[in-house]
Amino acid sequence: MPYLAMRPNGDRVLSLDVKDDDDILCPLCEEPLFLRRSHYNRGRFVSKHFVHPSGSECAGESNLRAKLKTIAAMKLREIFESATVDHERTIPGTDRIADVVATFSEEFYPFGKGFIVEIQHKHDDKEIDSISWDYLKAGYSVFWAYQSDFEGQDMKFVEHRVKKPWPHAVPIVEGVDGYPESVQRLMDPLEQPEVMVEIPFPAKYLRAHALEVIPPLRGYYDKGVSPEGWEKIDAVSLHGKGRERAWINILRSPSNHIFLEWWKKDTERGNPEYMIVHIGSEFPERFEAFMEDTKEWFDSGSADQQVAHWVGGASLSFRGTELCESWISIAKVPYGPVKIVVARRDKKRNTRTWAVDYRKGDLGRLATLRHPIRQLFGEPEMEAEATKPSSDSKRATSNPPEMVWD
C-alpha cells in the first residue's frame, strides 16, 4: 500500500498533498496512481493512500516515514475536523519543523493553538525534551509517536503522553521573579538589624525535662565527675555482649538527689538512647518487691506464652519528684520477646519510654543494683535468695570502654 508518489515533473508527494483530480505517477513503474480516501474497514481506520489500477503487479515505493506521517495526519483530521492539518511545517515562534500539526482557528482548551505529532523512529536522534519545550512555549500540544503506537493503517493516542501547554509550559522562575515591585519588597525585604532577646525556659520545665536532652555527665563519664558536680556512683552492665548493649548508671546530682540512667546502644548503627529517672527513699523497698514479683512471674510460665496481646509482668512505680512519675516493668510483647521497659510521665501526661529485650541472667544483673542503692539511702542490705544474682551475671564497676558516650 504506497504512501509516496510523484508528479509528472518528478516531484515526490505524499497522499496528504494530493487532490482527487491531480495527475500522479508511481515512482517505480511510472504508471498512473489513484488516491483512496481515509475510511473504515470492518471497524478499523485506514488512512488515505495511493493504489495502482486493477491488474498491476507493482507494489509501489515503500517509505516507512511517509506512511507514518500520513497515518498521523489522517488521524488528526479525523479527531480535529475543523483544524488545518499539515506536515513538515515550521511552528510560529520557533525554528522547529513539525512532522505533522493540526492548527486551530482559535485556541482550543486544553490543547492550545494546535496539536503536533512528532514521529520518533527507533534510531532517530531527536532532542525530545528541548523540542517539546519549544512547542509548549509556543502554545502547542505535542505527542511523540513511536512505531508501537501504529497498528496497520491506524494510530492510537496514549493520553497520558500528550504534553499540553498547561502546566508544562509554565516558565520556571526563582525567587521573586515576575512579581510586582511592591510584592517583591514584601517577599524579599531589605536586611534589618539583628535583634536578640533572651527568653529563659520556665524553671519547672527545665527541672522536668532538661536531663532528657543532654546527659548530665556528657564528656565526663571516664572521670566520673562533671564540672557542675554530677557524680557517677556505680554502673551495672545488663547486656555486655552482642549487637545491642545495655547498661545502667547510678548518678548523684549536685543537690544530692539519686538518678538511674538507663542506656542502650546498637554497636552497628550507633545512636545510643538513654532514659534518666529520679529515685527517692521509697525505691529500695519497692525494688525488692519488684524483683520478687518478677521471679514469680517467670516461674509461673507467663513469659513463655505466645499470644496476640501484651502479657504484663511485674511493675515498679515510683515518684522521684513532684513533676513526674516513673516506673519499671517486665512485659511480653505479642508473639515476641520479653521486654524490660522504663518510662516516665510528666503532669501533662507526656510519656517517654526506654526498652530492651530481656536476656537470660538479666534478673540477676538487675539485682546487683541493690547494694549501691541501699548504701546511698543508708539502709542495710537485705538478702533475697529468690533474686540472688546468677552465676553468669557480673556487676561492672564502671562502663565498658565501648559504652562511654562523649
Secondary structure as the mmCIF struct_conf table of DSSP 4:
data_model
#
loop_
_struct_conf.conf_type_id
_struct_conf.id
_struct_conf.beg_label_comp_id
_struct_conf.beg_label_asym_id
_struct_conf.beg_label_seq_id
_struct_conf.end_label_comp_id
_struct_conf.end_label_asym_id
_struct_conf.end_label_seq_id
STRN STRN1 LEU A 4 MET A 6
TURN_TY1_P TURN_TY1_P1 PRO A 8 ASN A 9
BEND BEND1 GLY A 10 GLY A 10
STRN STRN2 ARG A 12 LEU A 14
HELX_RH_3T_P HELX_RH_3T_P1 SER A 15 ASP A 17
TURN_TY1_P TURN_TY1_P2 ASP A 20 ASP A 21
STRN STRN3 LEU A 25 LEU A 25
TURN_TY1_P TURN_TY1_P3 PRO A 27 CYS A 29
STRN STRN4 PRO A 32 PRO A 32
STRN STRN5 PHE A 34 ARG A 36
STRN STRN6 HIS A 39 ASN A 41
TURN_TY1_P TURN_TY1_P4 ARG A 42 GLY A 43
STRN STRN7 ARG A 44 VAL A 46
STRN STRN8 HIS A 49 VAL A 51
HELX_LH_PP_P HELX_LH_PP_P1 HIS A 52 PRO A 53
TURN_TY1_P TURN_TY1_P5 SER A 54 GLY A 55
HELX_RH_AL_P HELX_RH_AL_P1 LEU A 64 ILE A 79
BEND BEND2 PHE A 80 PHE A 80
TURN_TY1_P TURN_TY1_P6 GLU A 81 SER A 82
BEND BEND3 ALA A 83 ALA A 83
STRN STRN9 THR A 84 THR A 90
HELX_LH_PP_P HELX_LH_PP_P2 ILE A 91 ILE A 91
TURN_TY1_P TURN_TY1_P7 PRO A 92 GLY A 93
BEND BEND4 THR A 94 ASP A 95
STRN STRN10 ILE A 97 PHE A 108
TURN_TY1_P TURN_TY1_P8 TYR A 109 PHE A 111
STRN STRN11 GLY A 112 GLN A 120
TURN_TY1_P TURN_TY1_P9 LYS A 122 HIS A 123
HELX_RH_AL_P HELX_RH_AL_P2 ILE A 128 LYS A 137
TURN_TY1_P TURN_TY1_P10 ALA A 138 GLY A 139
STRN STRN12 TYR A 140 TYR A 146
HELX_RH_3T_P HELX_RH_3T_P2 GLN A 147 ASP A 149
STRN STRN13 PHE A 150 GLU A 151
TURN_TY1_P TURN_TY1_P11 GLY A 152 GLN A 153
STRN STRN14 ASP A 154 MET A 155
HELX_RH_3T_P HELX_RH_3T_P3 GLU A 159 ARG A 161
STRN STRN15 LYS A 163 LYS A 163
HELX_RH_AL_P HELX_RH_AL_P3 PRO A 165 HIS A 168
TURN_TY1_P TURN_TY1_P12 ALA A 169 ALA A 169
BEND BEND5 VAL A 170 VAL A 170
HELX_LH_PP_P HELX_LH_PP_P3 PRO A 171 ILE A 172
TURN_TY1_P TURN_TY1_P13 GLY A 175 GLY A 178
BEND BEND6 TYR A 179 TYR A 179
HELX_RH_AL_P HELX_RH_AL_P4 GLU A 181 MET A 187
BEND BEND7 ASP A 188 ASP A 188
HELX_LH_PP_P HELX_LH_PP_P4 PRO A 189 GLU A 191
HELX_LH_PP_P HELX_LH_PP_P5 PRO A 200 PRO A 202
HELX_RH_AL_P HELX_RH_AL_P5 ALA A 203 VAL A 213
BEND BEND8 ILE A 214 ILE A 214
TURN_TY1_P TURN_TY1_P14 PRO A 216 GLY A 219
TURN_TY1_P TURN_TY1_P15 TYR A 221 LYS A 223
BEND BEND9 GLY A 224 GLY A 224
STRN STRN16 VAL A 225 VAL A 225
TURN_TY1_P TURN_TY1_P16 PRO A 227 GLU A 228
BEND BEND10 GLY A 229 GLY A 229
STRN STRN17 GLU A 231 HIS A 239
BEND BEND11 LYS A 241 ARG A 243
STRN STRN18 GLU A 244 ARG A 252
TURN_TY1_P TURN_TY1_P17 PRO A 254 SER A 255
BEND BEND12 ASN A 256 ASN A 256
STRN STRN19 ILE A 258 ASP A 266
TURN_TY1_P TURN_TY1_P18 THR A 267 ARG A 269
STRN STRN20 GLY A 270 ILE A 279
TURN_TY1_P TURN_TY1_P19 SER A 281 GLU A 282
HELX_RH_AL_P HELX_RH_AL_P6 PHE A 283 ASP A 299
TURN_TY1_P TURN_TY1_P20 SER A 300 GLY A 301
HELX_RH_3T_P HELX_RH_3T_P4 SER A 302 ASP A 304
BEND BEND13 ALA A 308 HIS A 309
STRN STRN21 VAL A 311 PHE A 318
BEND BEND14 GLY A 320 LEU A 323
STRN STRN22 CYS A 324 LYS A 332
TURN_TY1_P TURN_TY1_P21 PRO A 334 TYR A 335
BEND BEND15 GLY A 336 GLY A 336
STRN STRN23 VAL A 338 ASP A 346
TURN_TY1_P TURN_TY1_P22 LYS A 347 LYS A 348
STRN STRN24 THR A 351 ASP A 357
TURN_TY1_P TURN_TY1_P23 LYS A 360 GLY A 361
HELX_RH_AL_P HELX_RH_AL_P7 ASP A 362 ALA A 367
TURN_TY1_P TURN_TY1_P24 THR A 368 LEU A 369
HELX_RH_AL_P HELX_RH_AL_P8 ARG A 370 LEU A 376
TURN_TY1_P TURN_TY1_P25 PHE A 377 GLY A 378
HELX_RH_3T_P HELX_RH_3T_P5 GLU A 385 THR A 387
HELX_LH_PP_P HELX_LH_PP_P6 LYS A 388 SER A 390
TURN_TY1_P TURN_TY1_P26 SER A 391 ASP A 392
BEND BEND16 THR A 397 SER A 398
HELX_RH_3T_P HELX_RH_3T_P6 PRO A 401 MET A 403
#
